[in-house]
């Protein structure tokens, strides 16, 4: 089976852990590098979490530390949703895997420039590292196949009424990505809010009865309960838990799980009320060339099967 070579840029984070689990286990992806961004938590913690996940799953993949803050704005984190360590009430063993001596930008540059085939970048956090890479090394763009990102929204945000957290956290970096010319797949809230697990499906995960399934179950229950305190809970968090970040990796594994359309997308960066909003021109009011494939629907049952099968297949390996 042909594998897709990928770089993952992430800020783990409970739902980022779920994305990493799928990406590191699934046979269709060849994860060549993981880089960490500040977002759900500060950089020290997201870097440590990525190292722990790689070590726990027994993988040997370089993990490189990214920038400590967004390009221009102040760092805002979300420990209320993920816990102080980013893993809820679950404790992972200390990593026995050394981190990279290279920075995220240096490591990404090396992997992309030396690859014989174009690299896919999968992101599940603020786009700080990727935006800076594209702006400082535009010569790499021809060897980047696409960027599959969890971020943005067409209708309705989750941190302010119009903006999704990953884009809101570093809107300047997000705009650099959208205007880079590299193909972008945007897994925004419109699609990822449909990517949920029900209570019976959570129980199916627990019934696998492995150390991994137990950790996944407890992290997701923490995330679910924390999300119930959100002002968006009435509409979006009733008795389910979202797998937002999994969508970015799942699209690369199986695009048929999703449907979407090509649109021109830009990011509001100046308004104090709407900074971080992804303006998705679905009415073509600006007459601009589309620069992103924006997902709007997901085959939820098949996505859940992919996620749970990843947990089972790890235990059988």
N, C-alpha and C positions, 0 to 999 in steps of 0.2 A: 504494500500500500504506500502510495506517494504521500510524504508528509509535507506540511506547510511550515517553512522556517519562520519563527516569530520571535520578536522581542516583546516582553510584557513590561509596561510601566504602570505602577500600582501604588496604592496607599493603604495597605491592609490595617484595620477594617474587616468587619465580619463578612459583608457580602463580597469583598475583595478576596477573602480566604476561599469562598465558595468558587469564585472564578478561577483562582489559582489551582484549586483542587482539580477542576475539570481540565484546565489547560495542561497541567503537569502529568495527568494520568492518561488523557485521551490519546489514542494511537495516531490520530491524524495530525497532531501538532508536534513540531520539533522546537521546543523552547530553547533558544540559544543564549538568552540573556534576560535577567530580571533587573529592572531599575526601580528605585523607590522615590516617591514624591511625598511632600507634606500635604496633608489634606484632612482626612478623618482624624489624624493625630499628627503630632510633630514628627519631623524627619527621624530623629533618634529611634522613636518607637516603630514607625512603619518599616524602617530598615531592619530592626531587630526581628519584627514579625515575619518579614519575608524570609530572612535567614532561618528562622525557626520552622517555617512551613516547608522549605526546601529540605532541611535536615530531617524533619519528621517523616516526610514521604520518601526519604532515602534517595534523593536525586542529587546529581552533581552538576549544578548549574550556577554560573557566576551571578552574584547579586551585587549590584553597584549602587552606591548611595548618590542620590540626586541633590538638588538644591534644597536649602533650608527654609525658603520662603517663596511666595509668589514673585513674579517679575517686578511688579510695582506696588501692589496693595499689601496691606498687613495680613498675616496669616490668621485664618479663622478655622478652628477644628470642631469636631463633633463627637466628643467623648460620651455624651449622654446617650447616643445611639449604639456605641460600640464598646463602652466600658473604658476604664482608664488605660488598660493595656491593649485595647482593640480586639480582644477575644472574649468579651463578655465576662462570664464567670468561669471560663475554661482556662486551664494552665497548660501550655505546651512545654515540653522539655527544652532546656537550654540547647541552643544550636551547637553541634560539633563540626559545623561547616564554616570555614573562614570566609569572611566577606572579601570583596574585591579591593585591591589597592588602587584601582582606577575610579575616577568619577563616572557618574552615569553618562555624561556627555561624551567623555573619552571612550568609554566602553561601547556605546551605541555607534559612535563614528567608526570604530575598528570593525565591529561585526558587520555593519552595513557596507562599508567600503570594500571589505575583503570577500563578501559573499558572491558566489558564482551565479546566484539567482536573486531576484528582488525579494526583499524582506518585508513581511507584514508586521506592523506594530499594533499591539492590542493594549488599550489603555482603560483603566478603571478608576482613575483619580483625576485631580486637576492636571492640566496639560502643560505644566511648567517646564518639565524637562524636554518634552517633545517640541514645544514651541521654540524654546531656546536653541535646540539642535537644528531645527529647520532654518532659523534666522541666521545662525552663525556658520552653518555648513550647507548652503543651498545646493552645492554640487552633489549632495547625497540623494536628492529627490528622485533622480532617475533610477536609483536602485532601491527605492521603497515602493512596494507594490500597492499598498493601501494602509490606511490607518482605521482600525475598527475601535471606536470609542464609546464608552458608556458616558453619556453626558447630554445636557440640553433638554429642551422640551418645545413642542409646538404649542401646546395648550396647557398652561398651569405648571408652576414650579413646586419645589419642596423646601425652599429656604426663604424666599420671598414669593409673592403671588405669581411672578412671571419667570422666575429663574430656578434652574436645577443646581444643586450644590457644586458639582465638579466644575461647571463653567463659571458659576458665581465666585468660586474660590480663587480663580485666576483668569479673568475674562481677557486680559491682554494676551496671554499665552494661547487661549482658545482661538482668538481672532487670527493669530499668526498661523495656526494650523489650518483654519478654514480657508485662508487666502493663499496657502502655500502652493496650490496646484496639485498636491498629492491627493489621490482619490480618498475620500472620507466616507465611512459608514457610520452614521449617527444613530446609536441605540439610545434614544431619548426616553423620557418618562412616559410618553404616550404608548410606547411598546413595552417598556420594562415593568410598568404597573400591571400589565397583563401576565407577567412572568412570575406567578405566585405559587406557593405551596399551601395546600389545605391542611387542616388538622389530621385527617386520615393519612395524607402523604407524609407528614412529619412523623406519624407513628410508624409508617412503613420504613422510614429511615432508621428509627430507633430499633425496629425489629431485626435489622441486619445484625445487630448484637456484636459489633466490633468496637475496638477502641476509637477508630476513625468515625464510625457512625454515631457513637455516643457523643463525641466532641462536636460533630456537626449539628446534631439534634439540640444540644444544650446551647450552642452559640446562636442558632436560629431562634430558639425560644426566647433567649435574652433580647435579640434584635426585634422580635415580634412585640414583646412586652414593652420595650423602650419606645418603639414606634407608636404604640397606642397612646402615648402622651403627646404625640405630634398634633398641631392644630389641623393637620390634614387627615386625621385618623377616621373621621366619620365617613369620608368618601373612599379612602384608599387602604385602610388597614383593618378592616373588619374580619377577624378570625382567620387571617391568612398572613403569610410572610413573603416578602418580595425577594427575588433573585436578580436584582437589577444588574449587577456587574457580570453575572454569568452570560448575559446576552452578548456582550462584546466578543467573548471567546466562542460562544456557540454559533454565532454567525459564520465565523471562519471554518468551523467544523462542518456545518450543514446550513448553507444559506436558505435552503427550502423551508426551514423552520419559520422564516420571516417573510413579510411582504412590506414594500415601501415604495417610495417615489424619489426621483431626483429633483432637488430644489436648490435654489441659491440660499445660503445661510450666512448671516453675519452676526456679530456679537455686540450688544450695547455695552459701552465702556464708560460713558460720561455722565449719564443721568444718575443722580443720587437715589432715585426711586427704583430704577429698573436695571441698574448695572448688572451684567452677567446674564441678561436675557438673550436667548438665541432667537433672532428674528428669522423665521423660516418663511420664505416668500412663496407660499403655496398658491397664491393668486397671481403670481408673476407680475406684481405691480411695478417692480423695478426694471423688468426686462433684462435681467442679468443672466449670464450663463450659469446653469446649475453647478455647484461645487461640492455637493454631498448627496449621498443616498440615505434618505431619512426613513428609518423603520417606523411603521405605524401599527403593525399587527404581528402576533406571534402565535404559533401553534403550541399552546400551553402544555397540553398533555404530552406531546413528543419532547418538548424541552425538559419537562419534569423527568421523563423516562431517561433522557440523556444524563441528567444530573445524578439521579439515583443509581443508574447503571455504572457511572464513574466510581461511586463509592463502593459498590459491590465488586467491580473489576479490580480495584486496588487490593481488596482483601483476598482475592483469588490469585493474585500475581505471585 
